[in-house]
Amino acid sequence: MLKINLLPVRKLKKRAKAKKQLFGMLFLFLLALGIIAAAGFWQLQNIKNLNASIARLEKERDSYTPTLKKIAKINKDRKEFNRRS
């Protein structure tokens, strides 16, 4: 007597495999998206730190401006003095 299998085993296996692949691709996509988001966040933090450092250095540079002006005036006076002598 012949046995007829009415359950579509091959179809079920193909669906399970397709489902597994779909979830795997979705996981990889989300993982890549997470890595990109983390890299973006890291870059934003670096930008903020560098901008703060630039602001601090510009403030420090501005604090030296009066001294630099005095040095320039002294050099100018010295050149004038040497020219007259």
C-alpha positions as CSV (number, residue, x, y, z in Angstrom):
1,M,0.0,0.0,0.0
2,L,1.2,3.5,-0.8
3,K,1.5,6.1,1.8
4,I,0.7,9.7,0.8
5,N,2.2,12.4,2.9
6,L,-0.3,15.3,2.9
7,L,2.0,17.6,4.9
8,P,4.1,19.9,2.7
9,V,7.3,19.3,4.5
10,R,9.5,20.8,1.8
11,K,7.4,24.0,1.8
12,L,7.6,24.2,5.5
13,K,11.4,23.8,5.5
14,K,11.8,26.4,2.8
15,R,9.6,28.9,4.7
16,A,11.5,28.2,7.9
17,K,14.8,28.7,6.1
18,A,13.5,31.9,4.4
19,K,12.3,33.2,7.8
20,K,15.6,32.4,9.4
21,Q,17.4,34.3,6.6
22,L,15.1,37.2,6.8
23,F,15.7,37.6,10.6
24,G,19.4,37.2,10.0
25,M,19.4,40.0,7.5
26,L,17.3,42.2,9.7
27,F,19.7,41.5,12.6
28,L,22.7,42.4,10.5
29,F,21.0,45.6,9.3
30,L,20.1,46.6,12.8
31,L,23.6,45.8,13.9
32,A,25.1,47.9,11.1
33,L,22.7,50.7,11.9
34,G,23.7,50.6,15.6
35,I,27.4,50.7,14.7
36,I,26.8,53.7,12.5
37,A,24.8,55.4,15.2
38,A,27.6,54.7,17.8
39,A,30.3,56.1,15.4
40,G,28.1,59.2,14.8
41,F,27.7,59.8,18.5
42,W,31.5,59.3,19.1
43,Q,32.2,61.8,16.3
44,L,29.7,64.3,17.9
45,Q,31.5,64.0,21.2
46,N,34.9,64.6,19.5
47,I,33.5,67.7,17.8
48,K,32.2,69.1,21.0
49,N,35.5,68.5,22.8
50,L,37.5,70.0,20.0
51,N,35.2,73.1,19.9
52,A,35.6,73.5,23.6
53,S,39.3,73.2,23.3
54,I,39.4,75.8,20.5
55,A,37.3,78.2,22.6
56,R,39.6,77.8,25.5
57,L,42.7,78.3,23.4
58,E,41.2,81.4,21.7
59,K,40.5,82.8,25.2
60,E,44.0,82.1,26.3
61,R,45.4,83.7,23.0
62,D,43.3,86.8,23.7
63,S,44.7,87.1,27.2
64,Y,48.2,87.4,25.6
65,T,47.2,90.2,23.2
66,P,48.1,93.1,25.5
67,T,51.6,91.5,26.1
68,L,52.1,91.1,22.4
69,K,51.1,94.7,21.8
70,K,53.7,95.8,24.4
71,I,56.4,93.7,22.8
72,A,55.5,95.1,19.3
73,K,55.7,98.6,20.7
74,I,59.1,97.9,22.4
75,N,60.5,96.5,19.2
76,K,59.2,99.5,17.2
77,D,60.8,101.9,19.8
78,R,64.1,99.9,19.7
79,K,64.2,100.1,15.9
80,E,63.4,103.8,16.0
81,F,66.2,104.3,18.6
82,N,68.7,102.3,16.6
83,R,67.8,104.3,13.5
84,R,68.4,107.6,15.3
85,S,71.7,106.5,16.8
